[in-house]
């Protein structure tokens, strides 16, 4: 098996998604911590791998990929068969709608609130918490009648969306009003091979 | 051929992506304008099709889909063969990285600036313009040595990213400093079957 290498930061939910999915797939993953405090992500050699200057980056032989959602798609297609991301148009698109929620509404909500509270980013935290309340309400309504985000089974949609939802408290957002979300997080945590991260 | 129906708003770049891609694929598309000014997107029957209360929504027989990027994935997989979105892991993931740029950096940059200037949304427009400058610089650097965003050929990455980039001026952001971006927009506009939208 090709050795996979992840340019990583432990408290990053986006890096954790990749670590978690590799663990669920039983893939051997080498972690290469990136010194973000020291600015290593804005300099060579890292910036040559990812001009966006952001973690995570995954290397698999000659393949070099940025963006956690795109990396999940890669791993699912390459190592996961049809289980985690089907290739039929309807199934794939349904999973995609939730990958976009991870990239947009969750990032602009609980993700941004956590960046402000935990890492001191200059972000409008009130707006982030307002955004968080909206997406959490939408997720709660969906998960009241669905065990999983897409297709009635675990997919990379759940892997992409769970981390920053489950870390909401680190951005001052409580999940107490959202019992269906809490139950769904619990189902993800019960996956065979599940690994955790700090504060989860 | 199944009749496709798009719940649409003419000045929406996200709706335009879907209209454009259907035109390029030669698909018959019925447009159903949604009265956003009147709040139709927040009421039944629309909200039952998309609990997020947002356009576009695509119907294809029994399939109902939200989110413009996910709709492009659906159309590419269902009607576009391997041309616009390949199914191999590396090719698909490379396209995905750019769909995520459309959903995140472009939305938070030129997209938000246009929502502020053209539609009066209460958005931090200075931050949106700062975000716009960052993603435009990254795109300019990429397009200086690449004709297309992914895979060396036209893909749904170009369809997903072009509209809000080409509409930047409606958010007070000029493309004058970005000749490679302007040339790329011109290449997309030269696609056989290309259709335009207001202000493009």
Interface residues (C-beta under 8 A of the other chain):
Chain A: X51 X52 X63 X65 X66 X67 X69 X70 X71 X73 X74 X75 X77 X78 X87 X88 X89 X90 X92 X93 X94 X96 X97 X99 X100 X103 X104 X107 X108 X124 X138 X141 X142
Chain B: X51 X52 X63 X65 X66 X67 X69 X70 X71 X73 X74 X75 X77 X78 X87 X88 X89 X90 X92 X93 X94 X96 X97 X99 X100 X103 X104 X107 X108 X124 X138 X141 X142
